[in-house]
């Protein structure tokens, strides 16, 4: 069967493609710019945009499984055309679907639930890859400046998220499941900075900003106001439920969730001067 991976060049999507290829699956990858996809040669790369429903018709031809994300466009907003996407997928003969999303549902999740599909929702907490945002100042100044130094999350490795999605697409037994995914431990921002420092053999200073200083810094970096408000709200009031450590990754994949120390070691070069 052919499995379509949307968001295939994204943080998690690339890993989903890799997991499926490694398992011997036939993979078609959806991206807005195939010329920049840089995916394995075995992958059939096609052009399409989740926010433009008609662009998905060729991509869905002959597909029996699909990995969906519930956001799209330049602003990464929740999809508004979820029902149209599901209608098109069902008409094309798709039987199984995974949806990668946050804890806020858009139009896609209700449509998938109501459609004639074996669906699985994958809902991770904070991605470990978010720490790459600190790479430049660590390389150039040896410092991380953030508010809410004691804010605690159970960061999850993007490859673990992908492994769960891939298993749900390939195996029976995951239909109707909603998998909240966490890493194996809860860490503060201070902890994360320390772990990166240990990975690169360098002490990294942590400077805690006030909320106003953080807003000014993000605005100077060109972050849109909506995203600034979102980040201040999330890390100022970390949601409890998504950050309660669970064993869903091990239950689905048969191996423990990767630690942030493992992630930091894998990405150490990004933080070295």
C-alpha positions as CSV (number, residue, x, y, z in Angstrom):
1,X,0.0,0.0,0.0
2,X,1.0,3.6,-0.4
3,X,1.2,5.9,2.6
4,X,0.9,9.7,2.1
5,X,2.9,11.8,4.6
6,X,1.8,15.4,4.8
7,X,4.1,17.9,6.4
8,X,6.8,15.6,5.2
9,X,9.6,18.1,5.3
10,X,8.7,19.2,8.9
11,X,10.3,18.4,12.2
12,X,8.3,15.3,12.7
13,X,7.3,14.5,9.1
14,X,10.8,13.7,8.0
15,X,11.1,11.2,10.8
16,X,7.7,9.6,9.8
17,X,9.0,9.2,6.3
18,X,12.2,7.6,7.6
19,X,10.3,5.2,9.9
20,X,8.1,4.1,7.0
21,X,10.9,3.7,4.5
22,X,12.9,1.7,7.0
23,X,9.9,-0.6,7.5
24,X,9.7,-1.2,3.7
25,X,6.6,0.9,3.1
26,X,5.8,2.7,-0.2
27,X,5.8,6.4,0.8
28,X,4.5,9.5,-0.9
29,X,5.5,12.8,0.6
30,X,3.5,16.0,0.3
31,X,5.3,19.3,0.4
32,X,4.7,22.8,-1.0
33,X,8.1,22.8,-2.7
34,X,9.3,19.4,-3.9
35,X,12.6,20.9,-5.2
36,X,13.7,21.6,-1.6
37,X,12.4,18.4,0.0
38,X,15.7,16.6,0.3
39,X,14.1,13.3,1.1
40,X,15.4,9.8,0.5
41,X,15.4,8.7,-3.2
42,X,12.8,5.9,-2.5
43,X,10.2,8.5,-1.6
44,X,7.8,9.8,-4.2
45,X,7.7,13.6,-3.6
46,X,4.6,15.5,-4.7
47,X,3.5,19.1,-4.6
48,X,0.5,20.1,-2.5
49,X,-0.8,22.4,0.3
50,X,-3.1,21.2,3.0
51,X,-4.8,24.5,3.1
52,X,-5.7,24.2,-0.6
53,X,-8.0,21.1,-0.8
54,X,-8.0,20.6,-4.5
55,X,-4.2,20.4,-4.5
56,X,-4.4,17.2,-2.6
57,X,-6.3,15.2,-5.2
58,X,-3.3,13.9,-7.2
59,X,-1.4,13.1,-3.9
60,X,-4.2,11.0,-2.6
61,X,-4.6,8.8,-5.7
62,X,-4.0,5.2,-4.8
63,X,-3.3,6.0,-1.1
64,X,-4.6,3.7,1.6
65,X,-3.0,5.4,4.6
66,X,-2.3,9.0,5.4
67,X,-0.4,10.9,8.1
68,X,-2.0,14.3,8.6
69,X,-1.1,17.4,10.5
70,X,-3.9,19.7,11.8
71,X,-2.1,23.0,10.9
72,X,-0.8,24.6,7.7
73,X,-0.1,27.7,5.8
74,X,2.6,30.3,6.5
75,X,1.1,31.1,10.0
76,X,0.9,27.4,11.0
77,X,-2.8,28.0,12.0
78,X,-5.3,25.3,12.6
79,X,-6.7,24.0,9.3
80,X,-10.1,25.4,8.3
81,X,-10.8,22.8,5.6
82,X,-10.7,19.6,7.7
83,X,-14.0,18.3,6.5
84,X,-13.1,18.8,2.8
85,X,-9.7,17.0,3.4
86,X,-11.4,14.0,5.0
87,X,-14.1,13.9,2.3
88,X,-11.4,13.8,-0.4
89,X,-9.4,11.1,1.4
90,X,-12.4,8.8,2.0
91,X,-13.4,9.2,-1.7
92,X,-9.9,8.3,-2.7
93,X,-10.0,5.1,-0.8
94,X,-7.9,6.0,2.3
95,X,-8.7,3.6,5.1
96,X,-6.3,4.6,7.9
97,X,-5.2,8.0,9.2
98,X,-3.0,9.5,11.9
99,X,-3.3,13.1,12.9
100,X,-0.5,15.0,14.6
101,X,-1.9,17.9,16.5
102,X,-1.8,19.8,19.8
103,X,-4.3,19.7,22.6
104,X,-6.6,22.2,20.8
105,X,-8.7,20.6,18.1
106,X,-9.4,22.3,14.8
107,X,-11.7,21.3,12.0
108,X,-9.7,18.2,11.1
109,X,-10.1,16.1,14.2
110,X,-13.9,16.1,14.3
111,X,-14.1,15.3,10.6
112,X,-11.6,12.4,10.9
113,X,-13.6,11.0,13.8
114,X,-16.8,11.2,11.9
115,X,-15.3,9.8,8.7
116,X,-15.1,6.2,7.6
117,X,-11.5,5.9,8.7
118,X,-9.4,3.9,11.2
119,X,-7.9,7.0,13.0
120,X,-5.3,7.6,15.6
121,X,-4.5,11.0,17.1
122,X,-0.9,11.8,18.2
123,X,-0.7,14.6,20.7
124,X,2.8,15.4,21.9
125,X,3.9,17.9,24.5
126,X,6.7,20.3,23.8
127,X,9.1,19.1,21.1
128,X,12.8,18.7,22.2
129,X,13.7,20.4,18.9
130,X,12.3,23.7,20.3
131,X,15.6,24.0,22.1
132,X,17.3,24.7,18.7
133,X,15.9,28.2,19.1
134,X,18.7,28.8,21.6
135,X,21.5,27.6,19.3
136,X,22.6,30.9,18.0
137,X,23.0,32.7,21.3
138,X,24.7,29.6,22.8
139,X,27.2,29.5,20.0
140,X,27.9,33.2,19.9
141,X,27.4,34.3,23.6
142,X,27.3,31.1,25.7
143,X,23.9,32.3,27.1
144,X,20.2,31.5,27.0
145,X,17.8,34.3,27.9
146,X,14.2,33.3,28.7
147,X,11.4,34.0,31.1
148,X,9.9,31.4,33.5
149,X,13.2,29.6,34.3
150,X,11.3,27.1,36.5
151,X,8.6,26.3,34.0
152,X,8.5,22.5,33.7
153,X,7.7,20.4,30.7
154,X,8.1,16.7,29.7
155,X,9.7,17.4,26.4
156,X,9.4,14.6,23.8
157,X,11.9,13.6,21.0
158,X,10.5,14.3,17.5
159,X,11.7,10.9,16.4
160,X,9.6,9.2,19.1
161,X,6.5,11.1,17.9
162,X,7.2,9.9,14.4
163,X,7.7,6.3,15.5
164,X,4.3,6.2,17.2
165,X,2.6,7.7,14.1
166,X,4.3,5.2,11.8
167,X,3.3,2.2,13.9
168,X,-0.3,3.4,14.0
169,X,-0.2,3.6,10.2
170,X,1.3,0.2,9.7
171,X,-0.2,-1.9,12.5
172,X,-3.6,-3.0,13.7
173,X,-4.7,-2.1,17.2
174,X,-4.4,1.6,17.2
175,X,-7.8,2.7,15.7
176,X,-9.7,5.1,17.9
177,X,-6.7,5.8,20.1
178,X,-5.6,9.2,21.3
179,X,-1.9,9.1,22.3
180,X,-0.6,11.9,24.5
181,X,3.2,11.7,24.1
182,X,5.8,12.8,26.6
183,X,9.5,12.3,27.2
184,X,10.6,10.2,30.3
185,X,11.1,13.2,32.6
186,X,10.0,16.7,33.5
187,X,12.6,19.4,33.1
188,X,12.7,23.1,33.9
189,X,14.2,25.5,31.3
190,X,17.2,25.8,33.6
191,X,17.6,22.0,33.5
192,X,17.4,22.0,29.7
193,X,20.1,24.6,29.4
194,X,22.3,22.6,31.8
195,X,21.8,19.4,29.8
196,X,22.8,21.1,26.6
197,X,25.9,22.5,28.3
198,X,26.9,19.0,29.4
199,X,26.4,17.7,25.9
200,X,28.9,20.3,24.4
201,X,31.2,20.4,27.4
202,X,30.6,24.1,28.1
203,X,28.9,26.0,30.9
204,X,26.0,28.0,29.5
205,X,24.7,31.0,31.4
206,X,21.0,31.2,32.0
207,X,19.5,34.7,32.3
208,X,15.9,34.9,33.4
209,X,13.9,37.6,31.7
210,X,10.9,39.4,33.0
211,X,7.7,39.0,30.9
212,X,8.1,42.5,29.5
213,X,11.8,41.8,28.5
214,X,10.8,38.5,26.9
215,X,8.1,40.3,24.9
216,X,10.5,42.9,23.7
217,X,13.1,40.3,22.8
218,X,10.7,38.1,20.8
219,X,9.3,41.2,19.0
220,X,12.9,42.3,18.1
221,X,13.4,38.7,16.6
222,X,10.4,39.3,14.4
223,X,8.0,37.0,16.1
224,X,4.3,37.8,15.4
225,X,2.3,39.2,18.3
226,X,-0.1,36.2,18.3
227,X,2.9,33.8,18.7
228,X,4.4,35.9,21.5
229,X,1.1,35.9,23.4
230,X,0.8,32.1,22.9
231,X,4.4,31.4,24.2
232,X,4.0,33.7,27.2
233,X,0.7,32.1,28.1
234,X,2.0,28.5,27.6
235,X,5.2,28.8,29.6
236,X,3.7,31.2,32.2
237,X,1.0,28.7,32.8
238,X,2.3,25.3,31.7
239,X,-0.7,23.0,31.2
240,X,-0.5,20.1,33.6
241,X,-2.2,17.2,31.7
242,X,0.1,17.1,28.6
243,X,3.2,17.2,30.8
244,X,2.3,14.3,33.1
245,X,5.0,11.7,32.1
246,X,3.4,8.6,30.5
247,X,4.6,5.4,28.9
248,X,2.7,5.6,25.6
249,X,5.8,5.7,23.5
250,X,7.1,2.5,25.0
251,X,3.6,0.9,24.8
252,X,3.4,1.6,21.1
253,X,7.0,1.2,20.0
254,X,8.3,-1.3,22.5
255,X,11.2,0.9,23.6
256,X,11.5,3.7,26.2
257,X,11.1,7.3,25.2
258,X,14.4,9.1,24.4
259,X,15.8,11.5,27.0
260,X,16.6,15.1,26.5
261,X,20.2,14.3,27.2
262,X,20.1,11.9,24.2
263,X,18.6,14.6,22.0
264,X,21.2,17.1,23.1
265,X,24.0,14.7,22.3
266,X,22.6,14.1,18.9
267,X,22.4,17.8,18.1
268,X,25.5,19.0,20.0
269,X,27.1,20.4,16.8
270,X,24.2,22.9,16.5
271,X,25.2,24.5,19.8
272,X,29.0,24.5,19.4
273,X,30.8,27.6,18.3
